Amino acid sequence: MDLVKIGKFLQKLRKQNGLTQEQLAEQLGVARRTVSRWETGNNMPDLDILVELSDLYSVDLREILSGERKSERMDQELKETVLQVADYSNEEKARLLRRMHWLFIAGLVGFAVFLVITLLGLESTSPYEGIGSFGLGIAFAVLVLGVFFTGRYALKIREFKIRLLDKTKEDNR
């Protein structure tokens, strides 16, 4: 897939429809910079947004993905399939976001425990000894996990996990 070619095609379609990047961004509920990144080929829209763009510009989704006009219209079955994939993608994002929220809350709790014990000067008293350090350790671990989950390697690890699970299923048959 040639992202630069797709980006130029998206820009051409936007201009043909008399829209600015800001107007398009507002219609799609994204930032103007996001539209700019699509049009420069630095980024690709999510599948659900690709379907919206296809409807908005009245072009075939395959035309957008190839970066050029074609004569045939996208059939309803293909459109439904893409929407199902987009829904799955959105569910995955929501699941990851929920995990991140729980990690963030755990980190805040750990850091709060550390602060309370440190500010009250309880870290050296017998029953509280080590609890403050433990709270700080939790906060640090959550920070590392947050960086890991949002990093580019998380996707590669997820893909590896899916391949491994598929292989395991095949072996069990």
C-alpha positions as CSV (number, residue, x, y, z in Angstrom):
1,M,0.0,0.0,0.0
2,D,1.4,3.4,-1.0
3,L,0.5,5.7,1.8
4,V,1.7,8.8,-0.1
5,K,-0.4,8.0,-3.1
6,I,-3.4,7.3,-0.9
7,G,-2.8,10.6,0.9
8,K,-2.6,12.6,-2.3
9,F,-5.9,10.9,-3.5
10,L,-7.6,11.8,-0.2
11,Q,-6.4,15.4,-0.5
12,K,-7.7,15.5,-4.1
13,L,-11.1,14.2,-3.0
14,R,-11.3,16.6,-0.2
15,K,-10.5,19.6,-2.5
16,Q,-13.0,18.3,-5.1
17,N,-15.7,18.4,-2.4
18,G,-14.7,22.0,-1.4
19,L,-13.7,21.1,2.1
20,T,-10.8,22.4,4.1
21,Q,-8.8,20.0,6.4
22,E,-10.4,21.7,9.3
23,Q,-14.0,21.2,8.0
24,L,-13.3,17.5,7.1
25,A,-11.7,17.0,10.6
26,E,-14.8,18.4,12.2
27,Q,-17.1,16.2,10.2
28,L,-15.2,13.1,11.1
29,G,-14.5,14.0,14.7
30,V,-10.7,14.1,14.4
31,A,-8.0,16.7,14.7
32,R,-7.0,18.8,11.7
33,R,-3.4,17.5,12.1
34,T,-4.8,14.0,11.8
35,V,-6.3,14.9,8.3
36,S,-2.9,16.5,7.4
37,R,-1.1,13.3,8.4
38,W,-3.4,11.2,6.2
39,E,-2.9,13.5,3.2
40,T,0.9,13.6,3.6
41,G,1.0,9.8,3.8
42,N,2.4,9.8,7.4
43,N,-0.6,8.0,8.7
44,M,-3.6,6.0,7.5
45,P,-7.2,6.5,8.7
46,D,-8.9,3.8,10.8
47,L,-11.2,1.4,8.9
48,D,-14.4,3.0,10.2
49,I,-13.2,6.4,9.1
50,L,-12.2,5.0,5.7
51,V,-15.8,3.8,5.2
52,E,-17.0,7.3,6.2
53,L,-14.7,8.9,3.7
54,S,-15.9,6.5,1.1
55,D,-19.5,7.5,1.7
56,L,-18.7,11.2,2.0
57,Y,-16.8,11.3,-1.3
58,S,-19.0,8.7,-3.0
59,V,-16.0,6.6,-4.0
60,D,-15.3,2.9,-3.7
61,L,-13.3,1.9,-0.6
62,R,-10.9,0.0,-2.9
63,E,-10.3,3.3,-4.8
64,I,-9.2,5.0,-1.6
65,L,-7.0,2.0,-0.7
66,S,-5.4,2.0,-4.1
67,G,-5.1,5.8,-4.3
68,E,-6.8,6.1,-7.7
69,R,-10.3,6.0,-9.3
70,K,-11.7,2.8,-10.6
71,S,-15.0,2.3,-12.4
72,E,-16.8,-0.2,-10.2
73,R,-18.8,0.7,-7.0
74,M,-18.1,-1.1,-3.7
75,D,-20.8,-3.7,-3.1
76,Q,-22.8,-3.8,0.1
77,E,-21.2,-7.1,1.3
78,L,-17.7,-5.7,1.2
79,K,-18.8,-2.6,3.0
80,E,-20.4,-4.6,5.7
81,T,-17.3,-6.7,6.1
82,V,-15.2,-3.6,6.5
83,L,-17.6,-2.2,9.0
84,Q,-17.4,-5.5,11.0
85,V,-13.6,-5.3,11.0
86,A,-13.8,-1.7,12.1
87,D,-16.1,-2.6,14.9
88,Y,-13.7,-5.3,16.0
89,S,-10.8,-2.8,15.8
90,N,-12.8,-0.3,17.9
91,E,-13.5,-3.0,20.5
92,E,-9.8,-3.9,20.7
93,K,-9.0,-0.2,21.3
94,A,-11.7,0.1,24.0
95,R,-10.3,-3.0,25.7
96,L,-6.8,-1.6,25.7
97,L,-8.1,1.7,27.0
98,R,-9.9,0.0,29.9
99,R,-6.7,-1.9,30.8
100,M,-4.7,1.4,30.7
101,H,-7.3,3.1,33.0
102,W,-7.0,0.3,35.5
103,L,-3.2,0.4,35.4
104,F,-3.3,4.2,35.8
105,I,-5.6,3.8,38.9
106,A,-3.3,1.2,40.4
107,G,-0.3,3.4,39.8
108,L,-2.1,6.4,41.4
109,V,-3.0,4.3,44.4
110,G,0.6,3.0,44.8
111,F,2.0,6.5,44.5
112,A,-0.6,7.8,47.0
113,V,0.4,5.1,49.5
114,F,4.0,6.1,49.1
115,L,3.2,9.8,49.6
116,V,1.1,9.3,52.6
117,I,3.6,7.1,54.4
118,T,6.5,9.4,53.4
119,L,4.7,12.6,54.4
120,L,3.6,11.2,57.7
121,G,7.1,9.9,58.4
122,L,5.8,6.4,58.9
123,E,8.4,4.6,56.7
124,S,10.7,3.9,59.5
125,T,8.1,2.6,61.9
126,S,7.7,-1.2,62.2
127,P,4.2,-1.9,60.9
128,Y,4.7,0.5,57.9
129,E,8.2,-0.4,57.0
130,G,8.6,-1.1,53.3
131,I,5.0,-0.3,52.4
132,G,5.9,3.1,51.1
133,S,8.6,1.6,48.9
134,F,6.2,-1.1,47.8
135,G,3.7,1.6,46.7
136,L,6.4,3.5,44.8
137,G,7.4,0.2,43.2
138,I,3.9,-0.4,42.0
139,A,3.7,3.1,40.6
140,F,7.0,2.6,38.7
141,A,5.9,-0.9,37.4
142,V,2.6,0.6,36.2
143,L,4.5,3.4,34.4
144,V,6.7,0.8,32.7
145,L,3.7,-1.3,31.7
146,G,1.9,1.8,30.4
147,V,4.9,2.6,28.2
148,F,5.0,-1.0,27.0
149,F,1.2,-1.1,26.2
150,T,1.4,2.1,24.2
151,G,4.6,1.3,22.5
152,R,5.0,0.0,19.0
153,Y,6.1,-3.4,20.3
154,A,2.8,-4.1,21.9
155,L,1.2,-4.7,18.5
156,K,4.0,-7.0,17.4
157,I,3.6,-9.0,20.6
158,R,-0.1,-9.2,20.2
159,E,0.3,-10.4,16.6
160,F,2.8,-13.1,17.8
161,K,0.3,-14.1,20.5
162,I,-2.5,-14.5,18.0
163,R,-0.2,-16.6,15.7
164,L,0.8,-18.7,18.6
165,L,-2.8,-19.3,19.7
166,D,-3.8,-20.2,16.1
167,K,-0.9,-22.7,15.9
168,T,-1.9,-24.2,19.3
169,K,-5.5,-24.6,18.0
170,E,-4.2,-26.3,14.9
171,D,-2.0,-28.7,16.9
172,N,-5.0,-29.6,19.1
173,R,-7.1,-30.7,16.1
